[in-house]
Amino acid sequence: MGHSQYNCMQNVKDDAANGLIDIIVHMGDHCYILGMDNDRRGDAYMNAFQPALTSLSWFPIIGNHE
């Protein structure tokens, strides 16, 4: 997934728009280096996710980075 130009969020958004997926079950590790670098990496990660999450339910499961 990631937060750079190599992320797959457009694919997720397209699949949701075409009715191929209804929910995202995210198996942990949503947070990295929190509190460092003014939290820019975490913000970029969730900003990349945001367009897909406007039309889907998101079920985050706690991982070892949360």
ChimeraX commands (.cxc) that place a marker at each C-alpha (Angstrom):
marker #1 position 0.00,0.00,0.00 radius 0.5
marker #1 position 2.24,2.79,1.17 radius 0.5
marker #1 position 1.89,6.54,0.95 radius 0.5
marker #1 position 4.01,7.28,-2.13 radius 0.5
marker #1 position 3.14,7.27,-5.82 radius 0.5
marker #1 position 3.36,3.46,-5.63 radius 0.5
marker #1 position 0.31,2.96,-3.42 radius 0.5
marker #1 position -2.69,0.90,-4.59 radius 0.5
marker #1 position -5.46,3.13,-3.25 radius 0.5
marker #1 position -6.82,4.00,-6.70 radius 0.5
marker #1 position -7.32,0.27,-7.33 radius 0.5
marker #1 position -9.21,-0.07,-4.04 radius 0.5
marker #1 position -11.34,2.98,-4.84 radius 0.5
marker #1 position -12.12,1.65,-8.35 radius 0.5
marker #1 position -13.03,-1.80,-7.00 radius 0.5
marker #1 position -15.37,-0.21,-4.46 radius 0.5
marker #1 position -17.02,1.93,-7.15 radius 0.5
marker #1 position -17.56,-1.19,-9.28 radius 0.5
marker #1 position -19.11,-3.11,-6.39 radius 0.5
marker #1 position -16.26,-5.62,-6.16 radius 0.5
marker #1 position -15.54,-4.90,-2.48 radius 0.5
marker #1 position -17.76,-3.70,0.36 radius 0.5
marker #1 position -15.42,-3.47,3.33 radius 0.5
marker #1 position -11.72,-3.25,4.12 radius 0.5
marker #1 position -10.48,-5.46,6.94 radius 0.5
marker #1 position -7.07,-4.01,7.72 radius 0.5
marker #1 position -4.90,-6.46,9.62 radius 0.5
marker #1 position -2.83,-4.18,11.82 radius 0.5
marker #1 position 0.20,-1.96,11.47 radius 0.5
marker #1 position -1.58,1.28,10.63 radius 0.5
marker #1 position 0.84,3.47,12.58 radius 0.5
marker #1 position 4.53,3.98,12.09 radius 0.5
marker #1 position 6.96,6.39,13.75 radius 0.5
marker #1 position 4.21,8.28,15.53 radius 0.5
marker #1 position 5.40,11.42,17.23 radius 0.5
marker #1 position 8.41,11.75,14.96 radius 0.5
marker #1 position 8.92,14.12,12.02 radius 0.5
marker #1 position 5.73,15.96,12.99 radius 0.5
marker #1 position 3.75,12.76,12.15 radius 0.5
marker #1 position 4.07,13.45,8.41 radius 0.5
marker #1 position 4.46,9.79,7.43 radius 0.5
marker #1 position 1.33,8.69,9.31 radius 0.5
marker #1 position -0.64,11.60,7.88 radius 0.5
marker #1 position 0.52,10.78,4.33 radius 0.5
marker #1 position -0.47,7.14,4.81 radius 0.5
marker #1 position -3.99,7.96,5.98 radius 0.5
marker #1 position -4.40,10.73,3.37 radius 0.5
marker #1 position -3.65,8.14,0.65 radius 0.5
marker #1 position -6.33,5.90,2.21 radius 0.5
marker #1 position -8.97,8.64,2.53 radius 0.5
marker #1 position -10.46,8.56,-1.04 radius 0.5
marker #1 position -11.14,4.82,-0.77 radius 0.5
marker #1 position -12.63,5.16,2.71 radius 0.5
marker #1 position -15.28,7.63,1.57 radius 0.5
marker #1 position -17.28,4.77,0.03 radius 0.5
marker #1 position -16.25,1.75,2.11 radius 0.5
marker #1 position -16.40,0.58,5.68 radius 0.5
marker #1 position -12.97,0.19,7.25 radius 0.5
marker #1 position -12.43,-2.34,10.02 radius 0.5
marker #1 position -8.96,-1.81,11.51 radius 0.5
marker #1 position -7.48,-4.61,13.63 radius 0.5
marker #1 position -4.75,-3.71,16.09 radius 0.5
marker #1 position -1.25,-4.84,15.15 radius 0.5
marker #1 position 2.12,-4.59,16.85 radius 0.5
marker #1 position 2.66,-0.93,15.82 radius 0.5
marker #1 position -0.52,0.41,17.41 radius 0.5
marker link #1:1,2 radius 0.2
marker link #1:2,3 radius 0.2
marker link #1:3,4 radius 0.2
marker link #1:4,5 radius 0.2
marker link #1:5,6 radius 0.2
marker link #1:6,7 radius 0.2
marker link #1:7,8 radius 0.2
marker link #1:8,9 radius 0.2
marker link #1:9,10 radius 0.2
marker link #1:10,11 radius 0.2
marker link #1:11,12 radius 0.2
marker link #1:12,13 radius 0.2
marker link #1:13,14 radius 0.2
marker link #1:14,15 radius 0.2
marker link #1:15,16 radius 0.2
marker link #1:16,17 radius 0.2
marker link #1:17,18 radius 0.2
marker link #1:18,19 radius 0.2
marker link #1:19,20 radius 0.2
marker link #1:20,21 radius 0.2
marker link #1:21,22 radius 0.2
marker link #1:22,23 radius 0.2
marker link #1:23,24 radius 0.2
marker link #1:24,25 radius 0.2
marker link #1:25,26 radius 0.2
marker link #1:26,27 radius 0.2
marker link #1:27,28 radius 0.2
marker link #1:28,29 radius 0.2
marker link #1:29,30 radius 0.2
marker link #1:30,31 radius 0.2
marker link #1:31,32 radius 0.2
marker link #1:32,33 radius 0.2
marker link #1:33,34 radius 0.2
marker link #1:34,35 radius 0.2
marker link #1:35,36 radius 0.2
marker link #1:36,37 radius 0.2
marker link #1:37,38 radius 0.2
marker link #1:38,39 radius 0.2
marker link #1:39,40 radius 0.2
marker link #1:40,41 radius 0.2
marker link #1:41,42 radius 0.2
marker link #1:42,43 radius 0.2
marker link #1:43,44 radius 0.2
marker link #1:44,45 radius 0.2
marker link #1:45,46 radius 0.2
marker link #1:46,47 radius 0.2
marker link #1:47,48 radius 0.2
marker link #1:48,49 radius 0.2
marker link #1:49,50 radius 0.2
marker link #1:50,51 radius 0.2
marker link #1:51,52 radius 0.2
marker link #1:52,53 radius 0.2
marker link #1:53,54 radius 0.2
marker link #1:54,55 radius 0.2
marker link #1:55,56 radius 0.2
marker link #1:56,57 radius 0.2
marker link #1:57,58 radius 0.2
marker link #1:58,59 radius 0.2
marker link #1:59,60 radius 0.2
marker link #1:60,61 radius 0.2
marker link #1:61,62 radius 0.2
marker link #1:62,63 radius 0.2
marker link #1:63,64 radius 0.2
marker link #1:64,65 radius 0.2
marker link #1:65,66 radius 0.2
view
